């Protein structure tokens, strides 16, 4: 992938609508004990998230269709890594010819909460809309295991998809993107830095959904994450504390943990990125700031902003049409990043 040919208008600051999307507000009002980064211990948050978002707990009529799902494992530096492979109906011919695109995806949840099962429903939409296979990584959570375990496992799966694991499934090795929401977006950018430093094969592109890219200590968060909008402001600090290793000071190099702190010049040579941000989100300004940096060096493929949505819309597609549309938009941007004219546009929304 080469740099983009034209720049995109990205404002100096993000905006939010006068009110939260009605369907999202109704969903959050009906699940008031569902928060990320609250005072509860993480095993409690994990259980509550699974009860609401796990694929098996969704109403059948709300489960998004997908061609085939494969459960497998990849050998990693800390043990076997479970992954879930989504094969969309769209793009089947490209898999047959070995030209398919792939997205290696790490979910959000502050490093401490969440599982692939809770994100699969939204990822199915991205797979079908893009015509790309999705390899969702069941990385080990913090605080039980801390940095750099999660980044190690992400990189191991990327190696596997770029190599024999992907080739066997019809993936073209130069069409492997990385992506994630929240901290999954942060790990994607960090992984691009690390792979460049280590001389490993780069990712073809980045799909970043409301990414968490900056240190909360160095970059004060906005107040839209107060109770009632799912992500808790103060919880951003606790998630980072549980992710960082139990050593004095921040790990080095810092861009492996807080990749947004890197200046535009340090981003030169990185894969192009599509970045999606929200109005009601304490991570909003960080995502937009990073989009401007990428835009300055013509590596911003797309920036989309949803002024009436909150953090977590990828998981809210069963309850919100706006969340579903945003998720489909993510699939469209992935298709544009990895394909040119090799796949017909077949919108699933």
C-alpha positions in Angstrom: 0.0 0.0 0.0 1.2 3.5 -0.8 0.3 6.8 0.7 -3.0 8.4 -0.1 -3.1 10.9 -3.0 -5.2 13.6 -1.4 -6.0 14.9 2.1 -9.2 14.7 3.9 -10.8 17.5 5.9 -10.4 16.7 9.6 -11.5 19.4 12.0 -9.4 20.7 14.9 -12.0 19.3 17.4 -14.8 16.8 17.3 -18.4 17.5 17.7 -21.3 15.7 19.3 -25.0 15.9 18.5 -27.5 17.6 20.8 -28.5 14.2 22.2 -27.4 10.6 22.1 -28.9 8.4 19.5 -32.3 7.5 20.7 -31.9 3.7 20.2 -28.5 3.7 21.9 -29.8 5.8 24.7 -32.7 3.3 25.1 -30.3 0.4 25.1 -28.1 1.9 27.8 -31.1 2.9 29.8 -32.3 -0.7 29.8 -28.8 -1.9 30.8 -27.7 0.6 33.4 -25.4 -1.8 35.1 -23.5 -2.4 31.9 -20.4 -0.2 32.1 -16.8 -0.3 31.1 -14.2 0.9 33.7 -16.6 1.1 36.7 -15.6 0.5 40.3 -16.6 -3.2 40.0 -13.9 -5.8 39.6 -13.3 -7.0 36.1 -14.7 -10.5 36.6 -18.1 -8.8 37.4 -17.9 -6.6 34.3 -16.9 -9.6 32.2 -19.9 -11.6 33.3 -22.3 -8.7 32.7 -20.9 -8.1 29.2 -21.1 -11.7 28.3 -24.8 -11.9 29.4 -25.7 -9.0 27.1 -23.4 -9.3 24.1 -22.4 -13.0 23.8 -23.6 -14.3 20.4 -25.6 -17.2 22.1 -27.5 -14.7 24.2 -28.7 -12.5 21.3 -32.2 -12.9 19.9 -31.9 -15.2 16.9 -33.5 -12.6 14.6 -30.8 -10.1 15.6 -27.8 -12.4 14.8 -26.2 -11.3 11.5 -25.7 -13.9 8.9 -22.3 -15.1 7.8 -21.1 -17.7 5.3 -19.0 -20.0 7.6 -17.3 -19.7 11.0 -14.2 -21.6 11.9 -12.8 -22.1 15.4 -9.0 -22.8 15.4 -5.9 -21.9 17.3 -2.5 -20.3 16.5 0.7 -21.3 18.3 2.0 -18.2 20.2 4.8 -17.2 22.5 2.6 -17.6 25.6 0.7 -20.7 24.5 -2.0 -21.4 22.0 -4.2 -18.5 20.9 -7.8 -19.2 20.1 -9.1 -17.4 17.0 -12.4 -17.2 15.2 -12.3 -17.0 11.4 -15.3 -15.5 9.6 -15.8 -16.5 6.0 -18.3 -14.1 4.3 -20.4 -15.2 1.4 -19.3 -12.0 -0.3 -15.8 -12.5 -1.8 -15.9 -16.3 -2.1 -14.4 -16.2 -5.6 -11.4 -14.2 -4.3 -10.7 -16.9 -1.7 -10.8 -19.5 -4.4 -8.2 -17.6 -6.4 -6.0 -16.8 -3.4 -6.7 -13.1 -3.6 -8.9 -12.5 -0.6 -8.3 -9.7 1.9 -8.2 -10.4 5.6 -8.7 -8.4 8.8 -6.9 -9.5 11.9 -9.0 -8.0 14.7 -8.4 -7.3 18.4 -11.5 -6.3 20.3 -11.8 -3.5 22.8 -12.7 -3.6 26.5 -9.9 -1.8 28.1 -7.5 -4.8 27.9 -9.5 -6.3 30.7 -13.0 -7.1 29.5 -14.6 -8.8 26.5 -14.2 -11.9 24.3 -14.5 -12.6 20.6 -17.9 -14.1 21.2 -19.2 -10.7 22.3 -17.9 -9.0 19.1 -18.6 -11.6 16.5 -22.1 -10.3 15.6 -20.7 -6.9 14.5 -17.7 -8.4 12.9 -20.0 -10.5 10.7 -21.3 -7.3 9.2 -17.8 -6.0 8.5 -16.9 -9.3 6.9 -19.9 -9.4 4.6 -19.8 -5.7 3.7 -16.0 -5.8 2.9 -15.8 -9.3 1.3 -12.8 -9.8 3.6 -12.2 -12.7 6.0 -12.0 -11.7 9.7 -9.6 -13.4 12.0 -10.7 -12.4 15.5 -8.0 -12.8 18.2 -9.0 -14.2 21.6 -6.0 -12.5 23.3 -5.3 -13.0 27.0 -6.8 -10.3 29.2 -5.2 -8.1 31.8 -4.7 -7.9 34.7 -4.1 -11.6 34.8 -1.5 -11.2 32.0 0.0 -7.8 31.2 1.8 -6.0 28.4 3.4 -7.1 26.2 1.5 -10.4 26.2 -1.5 -9.0 24.2 0.8 -7.4 21.6 2.8 -10.6 21.3 -0.3 -12.6 20.6 -1.6 -10.1 18.1 1.7 -10.2 16.2 1.7 -14.0 16.2 -1.7 -14.2 14.6 -0.7 -11.6 11.9 2.4 -13.7 11.1 0.2 -16.8 10.7 -2.4 -15.0 8.5 0.4 -13.5 6.3 1.9 -17.0 6.0 0.6 -20.5 5.6 -2.5 -20.1 7.8 -3.9 -17.4 5.5 -2.6 -18.8 2.3 -4.3 -22.1 2.9 -7.6 -20.2 3.4 -7.3 -18.1 0.3 -5.8 -14.9 1.7 -3.4 -12.9 -0.3 -0.4 -12.1 1.9 -0.3 -8.5 0.9 -3.9 -8.0 1.7 -3.8 -8.5 5.5 -5.0 -5.5 7.5 -5.1 -5.1 11.3 -7.9 -3.5 13.2 -9.7 -3.0 16.5 -12.0 -0.9 18.6 -10.9 1.1 21.6 -7.7 -0.5 22.9 -7.8 -2.9 20.0 -7.2 0.1 17.8 -4.4 1.2 20.0 -2.8 -2.2 19.8 -3.1 -2.1 16.0 -1.1 1.1 15.7 1.4 -0.1 18.3 1.8 -3.3 16.4 2.6 -1.4 13.2 5.4 0.4 15.0 6.8 -2.8 16.5 6.7 -4.7 13.3 8.6 -1.9 11.6 11.2 -1.8 14.3 11.7 -5.6 14.2 11.8 -5.7 10.4 8.7 -7.9 10.1 6.3 -7.8 7.2 4.0 -4.8 7.6 0.2 -4.8 7.7 -1.5 -3.6 4.5 -3.9 -1.2 6.3 -5.4 -0.3 9.6 -9.1 -0.1 10.6 -9.4 1.9 13.8 -12.8 2.2 15.5 -12.9 4.8 18.2 -9.2 4.0 19.1 -7.6 4.6 22.6 -4.3 6.0 21.5 -3.0 8.3 24.2 -2.0 8.1 27.8 -4.9 9.3 30.0 -2.3 10.9 32.2 -0.8 13.0 29.4 -4.1 13.5 27.5 -7.0 14.4 29.8 -10.2 12.8 28.5 -13.4 14.5 27.6 -16.4 14.3 30.0 -18.8 12.6 27.7 -17.9 9.2 29.3 -19.6 10.0 32.6 -22.2 7.5 33.9 -25.0 7.0 31.4 -22.7 6.7 28.3 -21.2 3.3 29.0 -17.5 4.1 29.1 -16.4 5.6 32.4 -13.8 8.4 32.4 -12.0 7.3 35.5 -12.1 3.7 34.3 -9.7 4.7 31.4 -7.0 5.2 34.1 -7.7 1.9 35.8 -7.7 -0.1 32.5 -4.3 1.3 31.8 -3.0 0.6 35.2 -4.1 -3.0 34.9 -2.5 -3.4 31.5 0.9 -1.9 32.2 3.6 -4.2 33.7 4.4 -4.0 37.4 7.6 -2.1 36.9 8.7 1.4 37.7 7.9 3.9 34.9 6.3 3.4 31.5 7.5 0.7 29.2 9.8 1.7 26.4 9.5 2.4 23.6 6.4 4.4 24.5 4.8 4.1 21.1 4.2 0.4 21.8 1.8 1.4 24.6 0.6 4.9 23.7 1.1 5.1 19.9 -0.8 8.3 19.5 2.0 10.2 21.3 4.2 9.7 18.2 4.5 12.8 16.0 3.5 12.8 12.3 7.1 12.4 11.2 7.3 9.1 13.2 4.2 7.8 11.3 5.8 8.0 7.9 5.9 4.6 6.3 3.0 3.2 8.4 0.0 1.5 6.7 -2.9 3.8 5.6 -5.7 3.9 8.1 -9.5 4.4 8.2 -10.5 6.0 11.5 -14.0 6.2 12.9 -14.9 8.3 15.9 -17.9 9.2 18.0 -19.5 12.2 19.6 -20.3 10.8 23.0 -17.0 9.2 23.7 -14.1 10.2 26.1 -11.7 8.9 23.4 -13.1 11.2 20.8 -10.5 13.9 20.7 -7.6 11.4 20.7 -9.0 9.6 17.7 -9.5 12.9 15.8 -6.0 14.1 16.8 -4.5 11.0 15.4 -6.5 11.3 12.2 -5.1 14.7 11.7 -1.5 13.4 12.1 -2.1 10.7 9.6 -3.8 13.2 7.3 -0.7 15.4 7.4 1.4 12.7 5.8 -1.4 11.5 3.5 -1.9 8.2 5.2 -5.5 8.8 6.2 -7.6 6.8 3.9 -10.9 7.8 5.6 -12.3 9.5 8.6 -15.9 9.2 9.6 -17.5 10.8 12.7 -20.8 9.8 14.3 -21.9 12.7 16.4 -24.8 10.9 18.1 -23.1 7.6 18.8 -21.2 6.4 21.9 -18.3 4.1 22.5 -19.1 0.5 21.8 -21.5 0.7 18.9 -19.9 -2.3 17.2 -21.6 -4.4 19.8 -24.9 -2.5 19.7 -26.0 -3.4 16.2 -28.9 -5.6 17.5 -30.5 -2.6 19.2 -29.5 0.4 17.0 -29.9 0.9 13.3 -27.4 3.8 13.5 -24.9 1.4 15.1 -25.5 -1.1 12.4 -25.0 1.5 9.7 -21.7 2.7 11.3 -20.5 -1.0 11.4 -21.4 -1.4 7.7 -19.4 1.8 7.0 -16.4 0.2 8.6 -16.8 -2.7 6.3 -17.0 -0.4 3.3 -13.8 1.3 4.3 -12.0 -2.0 4.8 -13.1 -3.0 1.3 -11.7 0.2 -0.1 -8.4 -0.2 1.8 -7.7 -3.8 0.6 -9.5 -4.0 -2.8 -9.6 -1.9 -5.9 -11.9 -3.4 -8.5 -11.5 -7.0 -7.6 -14.8 -7.2 -5.7 -18.3 -6.1 -6.5 -20.0 -3.8 -4.0 -22.7 -5.8 -2.4 -24.0 -3.8 0.6 -25.6 -5.9 3.3 -27.3 -3.2 5.2 
